[in-house]
Amino acid sequence: MKINVHIIAPYEAMLPIIKECTPLFPDMKICVSIGELQAGVDIALSKEYETNIFISRGTTARLIKEAVKTPVIDMNITGYDMIRSLTLASNLSDKSALISFPDITTFAKSTIDLMDLPISVFTIEHTDEVPPLIVELKNKGYKQIIGDTITLKTSEAYGLKGFLIHASKVTIIRSLEQATELFHYINKVNIPSKIFEIITKKNYKNFVLLDNQNNIVYEHFTTIQFTNDLKSEMYILNTDINLNNEKATKNYVVEDCIIEIKGHYSPTFSYKLYIFNKHDQLLNQEGLKVHTENLYAPLIANSDRIQFKLQQIKTLYQINEPILLIGEKGTGKDFISTYIHDQCNEGLLLTINFEKYNINQLDKIPLNSVRTIKFQNLSRIKDNHDKLSAFIEMCLNLKIHVFVLLENIIQFEPFTSKISNIVELPPLNERKEDIEGFVQYFLSSFHEKYGTVAVKIKDESLSLLKETTYPFNIDDLQFVMKQIALKENYIVIQHETVENVLNVEKLSLKALSFKGTLKDIEKEIIELVLKEENFNQSKTAERLGINRATLWRKLKE
């Protein structure tokens, strides 16, 4: 195997010497280019993927090192080069100065002192220091400046003679020998890395490796384009991974597919591996929804009652038992099932809503990446009950977790009789210890979303909220708190604000009484549906099967 070495010489005088050295290294494929400073960097960047090792000199070598990942060898000046060049330079002028970086000037100063040469030495840290220094030296009567190519050109531009410290054949041979040693060392060290890379590429088609500074050190994509948007999603997920949370998953919807990002943290090396999987787009089927958003809302579960229910759900979920999750509207069935999936599993969470989804299409759903399925609105299924049961049985055999969300036990009798794992979520009035937590969360949420002022509520007002009945449970409490937050102008919520809002919402916060005439019950139903549709009259009329004019008339009666 030949070593691909590219020598980027800063000046043409090196070419004949390099040509002499090339036959001495038959195991190398040596390419040579002329380019100093940025020109040399541009050459290196264009040839990086076909080069094992670059060789250059001085400032050009330093710039190339900063620009490429391929190893770069700097042709360091030998003692012979230094003595020869300084001796020749001292013969040409009686007032010469050497300008260079510390690695050159330290050695040069010792050589000059030892040989008692009439040459002054000036050390720089950056190339920007060269022009003003040369102007200063010219004003002091210096006639000749010794240094590298940039020093030489700057000197000549200001009317001074420039003298270049040339690299000898010995220097070039030594650099090529170093290239051979470095290549074999890197190759030996990289064998385990190459094996790891081959195995990883075989198992993962798309992945990124971040170092402990969260910089990308390796990326490999074959079926996905690593766009800036996708990179941003990865870095968002990256904020969730740390020593205490070594895994995290995020789904990103793009065009006609879902990209699942799985993050893994290695505490031993502080590196993070991100694996990207591309899945068929499920969202383009009516009634199907893939959970792709992060669940930022907190789980509020201070009451013993809800804690017990959560433990039941977790236990059943972990042993992959189908869970019939029952609860009134607004008790948190959808949120809790999503929360359990996010806490316990990786992969996709799919919701099937039979209000819109055709049950005859069940067998066409790609399930290879789905890990949890939620079934909603099963009461809309009029037949094909056996088909649904067979589909759920297939999901369980594929280790896919199943939630069936119902509002009551008789909502879908043909199916509920087949699942014995029934967990009933308590209504809000049976977990009043949680109301304070919900109130504080809603206040924070409304402040962030609407810029509301209130951040605190008094115990007296909190007690009033706890005494209130909420037919739609958490949904009703959220609606009430939104009205309170929007109307309150003080940091601490005033008790009068709470009383006023509750008095206004009193009618809509009561359950159906089924008392009075048919017209009374009808109006009560209309008011509840109107509130459920957030007072959107068009949606309310559509749900009730009447036009807006009829709805408006019935509300006025």
C-alpha positions in Angstrom: 0.0 0.0 0.0 1.5 3.3 -1.1 1.5 6.4 1.2 -0.1 9.4 -0.5 2.1 12.4 0.5 1.4 15.9 -0.8 4.2 18.4 -0.4 3.0 22.0 -0.6 6.2 24.0 -1.2 6.0 27.8 -0.4 8.6 28.6 -3.1 9.7 27.1 -6.4 13.4 26.8 -5.4 12.4 23.7 -3.4 11.2 21.7 -6.5 14.6 20.5 -7.8 15.6 19.3 -4.3 12.2 17.5 -3.8 12.7 15.8 -7.2 16.1 14.5 -6.1 14.6 13.0 -2.9 11.5 11.3 -4.5 13.3 8.2 -5.8 14.5 7.4 -2.3 11.0 6.6 -1.2 9.5 4.0 -3.6 6.6 3.2 -1.2 5.3 6.8 -1.5 3.2 8.5 -4.1 4.6 12.0 -3.8 2.7 15.0 -5.2 4.1 18.5 -5.2 2.4 21.8 -5.5 3.5 25.4 -5.1 1.5 27.6 -2.8 2.1 29.8 0.2 -0.2 30.9 2.9 -3.9 30.8 1.9 -3.0 29.5 -1.6 -1.3 26.5 0.1 -4.4 26.1 2.3 -6.7 26.0 -0.7 -4.6 23.3 -2.3 -4.7 21.2 0.9 -8.5 21.5 1.1 -8.9 20.4 -2.5 -6.6 17.4 -2.1 -7.5 16.3 1.5 -9.5 13.2 0.7 -6.9 11.8 -1.5 -3.9 12.5 0.8 -2.6 10.6 3.8 -0.1 13.2 4.9 0.7 16.8 3.9 4.2 18.3 4.2 4.8 22.1 4.1 6.8 24.7 5.8 6.6 27.7 8.2 3.5 29.8 8.3 1.9 27.9 5.4 2.3 24.6 7.3 0.6 26.2 10.4 -2.3 27.5 8.4 -2.8 24.1 6.7 -2.9 22.4 10.1 -5.7 24.7 11.2 -7.8 24.0 8.0 -7.6 20.2 7.5 -8.0 17.1 9.5 -5.3 15.2 7.6 -1.9 15.2 9.5 0.6 17.9 8.5 4.3 17.8 8.9 6.3 21.0 9.2 9.7 20.9 7.5 11.6 22.2 10.5 14.9 23.9 9.7 18.0 21.8 10.6 21.1 23.1 12.2 22.9 22.7 8.9 20.2 24.8 7.1 20.5 27.5 9.8 24.3 27.7 9.8 24.5 27.8 6.0 21.8 30.4 5.5 23.0 32.7 8.3 26.6 32.5 7.1 25.7 33.4 3.6 23.4 36.2 4.7 26.1 37.8 7.0 28.4 37.9 4.0 25.9 40.0 2.0 25.2 42.8 4.5 26.7 44.2 7.6 23.3 45.2 9.1 20.9 42.2 8.9 17.9 41.2 11.0 16.2 37.8 11.3 12.4 37.9 11.8 10.5 34.7 12.6 8.4 32.8 15.1 9.8 31.5 18.5 10.6 28.0 17.2 13.1 29.5 14.6 14.4 32.5 16.5 15.4 30.6 19.6 17.7 28.3 17.6 18.9 31.1 15.4 19.9 33.3 18.4 22.1 30.5 19.8 23.7 29.9 16.4 24.4 33.6 15.8 25.9 34.0 19.3 28.0 30.9 18.8 29.3 32.0 15.4 29.5 35.7 16.4 27.5 36.9 13.4 26.4 40.5 12.9 22.7 39.6 12.8 19.9 40.9 15.1 17.0 38.6 16.0 13.4 39.7 16.3 10.6 37.3 17.5 7.0 37.6 16.3 3.8 35.8 17.4 1.7 36.6 14.3 2.3 37.5 10.7 0.5 40.9 11.2 3.5 42.0 13.2 5.9 41.7 10.2 5.1 44.9 8.2 5.4 47.5 11.1 8.5 45.8 12.3 10.2 46.0 8.9 9.3 49.7 8.6 10.9 50.3 12.0 14.0 48.3 11.1 14.4 50.2 7.8 14.2 53.5 9.7 17.0 52.2 11.9 19.3 51.5 8.9 18.9 47.8 8.4 19.5 46.7 4.8 18.6 42.9 4.8 15.8 40.9 6.4 16.2 37.1 6.9 13.1 34.9 7.2 10.4 32.8 5.4 8.6 33.7 2.2 6.1 36.1 3.8 9.0 38.0 5.5 10.9 38.0 2.2 8.1 39.5 0.2 7.2 42.1 2.8 10.9 43.2 3.0 11.2 43.6 -0.7 7.9 45.5 -0.8 9.5 48.1 1.6 12.7 48.3 -0.4 14.9 46.0 1.7 16.8 42.9 0.5 15.1 39.7 1.6 17.1 36.5 2.4 15.2 33.2 2.5 16.3 30.4 4.9 16.3 27.5 2.4 15.4 23.9 3.3 18.2 21.5 2.3 18.0 18.0 0.9 18.6 16.6 4.4 15.6 18.5 5.7 13.3 17.2 3.0 14.5 13.6 3.4 13.9 13.9 7.2 10.3 15.2 6.6 9.6 12.3 4.2 11.0 9.8 6.8 8.7 11.4 9.4 5.8 11.0 7.1 6.5 7.2 6.8 6.7 6.8 10.5 3.6 8.9 11.2 1.6 7.0 8.6 2.4 3.6 10.0 1.8 4.8 13.6 -1.6 6.3 12.6 -2.5 3.2 10.6 -1.7 0.9 13.6 -3.7 3.1 16.1 -6.6 3.5 13.7 -7.2 -0.3 13.2 -9.6 -0.6 16.1 -11.3 2.7 15.0 -11.6 1.4 11.4 -13.1 -1.9 12.7 -15.6 0.1 14.8 -16.4 2.3 11.8 -17.1 -0.7 9.6 -19.3 -2.4 12.2 -21.2 0.9 12.9 -21.8 1.6 9.2 -23.1 -1.9 8.8 -25.6 -1.6 11.6 -26.5 2.1 11.2 -27.1 3.9 7.9 -27.2 7.3 9.4 -25.4 8.5 12.5 -23.4 11.3 14.1 -20.7 11.3 16.8 -20.2 14.3 19.1 -17.2 14.8 21.3 -17.2 16.1 24.9 -17.4 19.7 23.6 -20.5 18.8 21.5 -18.5 19.2 18.2 -19.2 16.8 15.4 -16.2 14.5 15.0 -17.8 11.9 12.7 -20.9 11.8 10.5 -22.2 9.1 8.1 -25.5 9.4 6.1 -26.6 7.1 3.3 -30.5 7.3 3.3 -31.0 10.7 4.9 -29.8 14.2 4.0 -28.2 15.8 7.0 -29.7 19.3 6.6 -29.2 22.3 8.9 -32.8 21.8 10.2 -32.1 18.2 11.1 -28.8 19.2 12.7 -30.7 21.7 14.8 -33.2 19.0 15.9 -30.2 16.9 17.0 -28.7 19.7 19.1 -32.1 20.3 20.7 -32.2 16.7 21.7 -28.6 17.0 22.8 -29.7 19.3 25.7 -31.7 16.4 27.2 -28.8 14.0 27.4 -26.4 14.0 30.3 -24.8 11.9 33.0 -28.2 11.3 34.6 -30.1 10.7 31.4 -28.0 8.6 29.0 -30.7 8.1 26.4 -33.3 10.3 24.6 -35.4 10.1 21.5 -37.0 12.7 19.3 -39.1 12.5 16.1 -38.9 15.0 13.4 -41.4 15.3 10.5 -40.0 16.4 7.2 -41.7 16.2 3.8 -43.1 12.7 3.4 -41.4 10.9 6.2 -40.7 10.9 9.9 -37.0 10.9 11.1 -36.5 9.3 14.5 -33.4 10.6 16.3 -32.0 8.4 19.1 -29.3 9.8 21.3 -26.9 7.7 23.4 -24.4 9.1 25.9 -21.1 7.3 26.9 -20.1 8.5 30.4 -16.7 6.8 30.1 -15.6 8.9 27.1 -18.2 11.7 27.3 -19.1 11.1 23.7 -22.6 11.1 22.3 -23.9 8.9 19.4 -27.0 10.0 17.5 -28.7 7.4 15.3 -31.1 8.6 12.6 -33.9 6.3 11.3 -36.2 7.2 8.5 -39.8 5.9 8.7 -42.7 5.9 6.3 -45.0 8.9 6.7 -48.0 7.8 8.7 -49.5 11.3 9.0 -50.8 11.3 5.5 -53.4 8.8 6.4 -56.6 10.3 7.9 -57.1 9.4 11.5 -53.4 8.5 12.2 -51.1 10.7 14.2 -47.5 10.1 15.2 -46.3 11.8 18.4 -43.4 13.9 17.4 -43.4 16.8 19.9 -41.5 16.8 23.2 -43.8 16.4 26.2 -42.9 19.6 28.1 -45.9 19.7 30.5 -45.1 18.2 33.9 -46.8 15.2 35.4 -48.8 16.5 38.3 -49.6 13.6 40.6 -49.5 14.6 44.3 -52.6 12.7 45.3 -52.3 9.1 46.5 -55.2 8.1 44.2 -53.5 9.2 41.0 -50.1 7.8 42.2 -51.7 4.4 42.7 -53.3 4.5 39.2 -49.9 5.5 37.6 -48.2 2.6 39.2 -50.8 0.2 37.9 -50.4 1.6 34.3 -46.5 1.4 34.5 -46.7 -2.2 35.7 -49.1 -3.3 33.0 -47.1 -1.4 30.3 -43.8 -2.9 31.3 -45.2 -6.5 31.0 -46.8 -5.5 27.7 -50.4 -6.0 28.7 -53.1 -4.1 26.8 -54.4 -1.3 29.0 -58.0 -0.1 28.9 -57.7 3.5 30.2 -61.0 4.8 31.3 -61.8 8.3 32.5 -64.2 11.2 32.1 -63.3 13.9 29.5 -60.4 16.0 30.8 -59.0 13.5 33.3 -55.7 13.2 31.4 -55.9 9.9 29.5 -54.1 11.1 26.4 -51.4 12.9 28.4 -50.7 10.1 30.8 -50.5 7.4 28.1 -48.0 9.6 26.2 -46.0 10.3 29.3 -45.7 6.5 30.1 -44.5 5.9 26.5 -41.9 8.6 26.7 -40.6 7.4 30.1 -40.5 3.7 29.3 -39.8 3.3 25.6 -38.0 4.3 22.4 -39.6 4.3 19.0 -42.8 5.8 17.6 -46.0 6.5 19.4 -49.0 6.2 17.1 -52.6 7.3 17.8 -55.4 5.8 15.8 -58.6 7.9 16.0 -61.6 5.9 14.7 -63.7 9.0 14.4 -61.7 9.5 11.1 -59.8 6.3 10.5 -61.3 3.4 8.4 -60.9 0.2 10.4 -60.5 -1.7 7.1 -57.1 0.0 6.6 -55.6 -1.4 9.8 -53.5 -4.0 8.1 -51.8 -1.4 5.9 -50.2 0.5 8.8 -46.4 0.0 8.8 -45.6 -1.1 12.3 -41.8 -1.9 12.1 -40.9 1.2 14.1 -44.0 1.7 16.2 -43.6 0.8 19.9 -46.9 2.1 21.4 -50.4 2.6 19.9 -53.3 4.5 21.4 -56.9 3.8 20.2 -59.4 6.6 20.4 -63.2 6.9 19.7 -63.8 3.2 19.5 -67.6 3.9 19.8 -67.5 5.0 16.2 -66.8 1.4 15.1 -70.1 -0.2 14.2 -68.7 -3.6 12.9 -65.5 -5.4 12.2 -64.9 -5.8 16.0 -63.0 -9.1 15.4 -60.7 -7.3 13.0 -59.8 -4.8 15.7 -59.2 -7.6 18.2 -57.0 -9.5 15.8 -55.0 -6.3 15.1 -54.4 -5.7 18.8 -53.3 -9.3 19.2 -50.8 -8.9 16.4 -49.5 -5.7 18.0 -48.9 -7.4 21.3 -47.1 -10.3 19.5 -44.8 -7.6 17.9 -44.1 -6.2 21.5 -46.1 -3.1 20.7 -47.8 -1.6 23.7 -51.5 -0.9 23.5 -53.7 1.8 25.2 -57.4 1.9 24.6 -58.8 5.3 25.7 -62.5 5.4 26.7 -64.7 7.7 28.7 -66.8 5.0 30.4 -66.9 1.2 30.6 -69.9 0.8 28.4 -68.7 3.1 25.6 -67.6 0.2 23.5 -69.0 -3.0 25.0 -67.9 -5.4 22.3 -64.3 -4.7 23.0 -64.2 -3.8 26.7 -65.3 -7.3 27.6 -62.1 -8.7 26.0 -59.6 -6.7 28.1 -59.4 -7.3 31.8 -56.7 -4.7 32.5 -59.0 -1.8 33.3 -57.5 1.3 34.9 -60.0 4.1 35.7 -58.5 7.6 36.1 -60.2 9.6 38.9 -62.0 12.9 38.2 -60.4 16.1 39.4 -62.8 16.4 42.4 -61.3 13.1 43.7 -57.7 14.3 43.5 -58.0 17.9 44.8 -54.4 17.7 46.2 -53.3 18.1 42.5 -55.3 21.3 41.9 -52.6 23.6 43.3 -50.0 22.0 41.0 -52.2 22.5 37.9 -53.0 26.1 38.9 -49.3 26.9 39.2 -48.5 25.2 35.9 -51.3 27.0 34.1 -50.2 30.4 35.5 -46.6 29.8 34.2 -47.8 28.5 30.8 -50.2 31.5 30.3 -47.4 33.9 31.4 -45.1 32.4 28.7 -47.8 32.2 26.0 -49.8 35.4 26.6 -47.5 37.5 28.8 -50.0 37.5 31.7 -49.0 39.3 34.9 -50.2 37.0 37.7 -47.7 34.5 39.1 -49.2 33.7 42.5 -52.5 32.8 44.0 -53.7 33.2 47.7 -54.7 30.2 49.8 -58.3 31.7 50.1 -58.7 31.8 46.3 -57.1 28.3 45.9 -59.6 26.9 48.4 -62.4 28.4 46.3 -61.0 26.7 43.2 -60.8 23.4 45.0 -64.5 23.7 46.1 -65.6 24.2 42.5 -67.0 21.3 40.5 -65.4 20.8 37.0 -67.5 18.6 34.7 -64.7 18.5 32.2 -62.1 18.1 34.9 -58.5 19.4 34.0 -59.8 21.0 30.8 -62.3 23.1 32.8 -59.7 24.1 35.4 -57.4 25.2 32.6 -60.2 27.3 30.9 -61.0 29.0 34.3 -57.4 29.7 35.0 -56.9 31.2 31.5 -59.8 33.7 32.2 -58.4 34.5 35.6 -54.9 35.1 34.3 -56.1 37.2 31.4 -58.3 39.4 33.6 -55.8 39.8 36.5 -53.5 42.9 36.5 -51.6 42.2 39.7 -48.8 39.8 40.4 -50.8 38.1 43.1 -54.3 37.0 41.9 -57.0 39.0 43.7 -59.8 37.0 45.3 -62.4 39.1 43.6 -61.0 38.2 40.2 -61.5 34.5 41.0 -65.0 35.0 42.3 -66.0 37.1 39.2 -64.7 34.5 36.8 -66.3 31.6 38.6 -69.6 33.5 38.7 -69.5 34.1 34.9 -68.5 30.5 34.2 -70.9 29.0 36.7 -73.4 27.8 34.1 -70.9 26.2 31.8 -69.1 24.5 34.8 -72.0 22.4 35.8 -72.8 18.9 34.5 -76.1 18.1 32.8 -78.8 18.1 35.3 -81.5 16.5 33.1 -84.1 18.6 35.0 -86.7 20.9 33.5 -88.3 20.7 30.1 -86.9 19.2 27.0 -86.0 22.8 25.8 -84.1 23.4 29.1 -82.1 20.2 28.7 -81.5 21.0 25.0 -80.2 24.5 25.9 -78.0 23.0 28.6 -76.5 20.5 26.0 -75.9 23.4 23.5 -74.1 25.4 26.1 -71.8 22.5 27.2 -70.9 21.7 23.6 -70.3 25.4 22.8 -67.9 25.5 25.7 -66.2 22.3 24.7 -65.6 23.8 21.2 -64.1 26.9 22.8 -67.2 29.0 21.9 -66.7 28.4 18.2 -70.3 28.6 16.9 -69.5 27.1 13.5 -67.9 23.9 15.0 -70.7 23.7 17.7 -73.4 23.9 15.0 -71.7 21.3 12.9 -71.3 18.9 15.9 -75.0 19.3 16.8 -76.1 18.9 13.2 -77.8 22.3 13.0 -77.0 25.5 11.1 -75.6 28.6 12.8 -78.9 30.5 12.6 -80.7 27.8 14.5 -77.9 27.6 17.1 -78.1 31.4 17.6 -81.9 31.3 17.9 -81.8 28.5 20.5 -79.2 30.3 22.5 -81.4 33.4 22.6 -84.6 31.5 23.7 
